[in-house]
Every structure is written in C-alpha cells, then in structure tokens.
Amino acid sequence: RARTMAWQPPPWATPPANPSLHLECWRGDELVRKIELTQKRRCFILGRQPGVADVLITDDEAVSRQHAALVASKESLYLYDLKSFRGTFVGPARVDP
C-alpha cells in the first residue's frame, strides 16, 4: 500500500520565535487534551496517520489521517484544514480548506 505524502508548508513558514507552544483541544467547555509542541518546526501536521502526522490523534474518529496543519511564521501561527472530511474548527468557526 502506497504511503500518502505529507502536506508541505508554504515557503514563508519559519520556526516560531517562541518555542514554548501548546495546542489545546476542547469539546464544549471541557479541555480534553493539551499537547506540548516543543520541537522548533515550520509546521505541525495533525492527524491519525503514523509516520506522517507530527501530532497523532488516534482516539477521535472525527480526525482524518492528515487533518490539519499548524504553520508558524516569526510571530504568528496559522491553522490550515487539509481537506478533512469533518472539517477543522476554531471555537464555533470552521476553517476553510
């Protein structure tokens, strides 16, 4: 079975100036997971596919193999939906693929 290639970040992506980042996953008012992003990387792929996803989320069937990407620039983070089946949300707002 062929392995799907990981999404590539835009050329302007750079490791963040502040390497102490974390990702919080909320379900309603409940914090269900806090993930430390300690590596200094240009982007983090979130999903269920081992070997491709930098942040594995295997306990949520709503998450696609390559679900979303967090892309860093010098002072900001950008969230991209990677054409996931159920979508990516920030609060109630859906992120456009």
C-alpha positions in Angstrom: 0.0 0.0 0.0 1.4 3.4 -1.0 2.1 5.9 1.7 0.4 9.3 1.3 2.9 12.1 1.3 2.6 14.8 4.0 1.3 18.2 3.1 4.1 20.7 2.6 4.1 24.2 4.3 4.3 27.4 2.3 7.8 28.7 1.6 7.4 31.6 4.0 7.0 29.3 7.0 9.7 29.6 9.6 10.2 28.1 13.1 8.4 30.2 15.7 10.4 32.8 17.7 8.8 31.4 20.9 9.4 27.6 21.0 7.1 27.0 24.1 3.9 26.4 22.2 1.0 24.1 23.1 -2.2 23.0 21.4 -5.5 22.7 23.4 -8.3 20.5 22.2 -11.7 21.4 23.6 -15.0 19.7 23.4 -17.6 22.2 24.5 -16.4 23.7 27.8 -14.1 20.7 28.6 -10.4 20.7 27.9 -9.8 17.1 26.6 -6.2 17.3 25.6 -3.2 19.7 25.9 -0.3 18.9 23.6 3.1 20.5 24.0 4.7 21.5 20.7 8.3 21.6 21.9 10.1 21.0 18.6 11.2 24.0 16.7 9.5 23.3 13.4 8.0 25.2 10.5 4.8 23.3 10.7 3.0 20.5 12.6 0.7 18.1 10.8 -2.2 16.9 13.0 -3.9 13.6 12.2 -4.2 9.8 12.6 -1.5 8.7 10.2 1.6 7.5 11.9 4.8 8.5 10.2 3.2 11.5 8.6 1.3 13.3 11.4 3.6 15.1 13.9 0.8 15.2 16.4 -1.0 11.9 16.4 -4.7 12.0 17.4 -5.9 8.4 17.4 -8.7 8.5 19.9 -11.1 10.7 17.9 -12.8 9.1 14.9 -13.7 12.6 13.6 -10.0 13.2 12.9 -8.7 12.5 9.3 -5.3 10.8 8.5 -3.9 14.3 7.6 -6.5 16.5 9.3 -4.9 20.0 9.8 -1.6 21.8 9.8 -0.3 24.4 12.2 2.1 26.6 10.3 4.5 29.0 12.0 5.9 32.4 10.9 8.1 34.6 13.0 5.4 35.8 15.3 2.2 34.0 14.3 0.6 30.6 13.9 -1.8 29.7 11.0 -4.2 26.8 11.0 -4.9 25.1 7.7 -7.6 22.5 7.2 -6.1 19.8 5.0 -9.4 19.0 3.3 -10.5 16.9 6.2 -13.8 15.1 5.9 -15.5 16.6 9.0 -13.7 20.0 9.0 -11.4 21.9 11.3 -12.8 24.4 13.8 -11.6 27.2 16.0 -14.3 27.6 18.5 -17.6 27.5 16.5 -15.9 28.9 13.4 -15.0 26.4 10.6 -11.6 26.9 9.0 -11.7 27.0 5.2 -9.7 24.2 3.5 
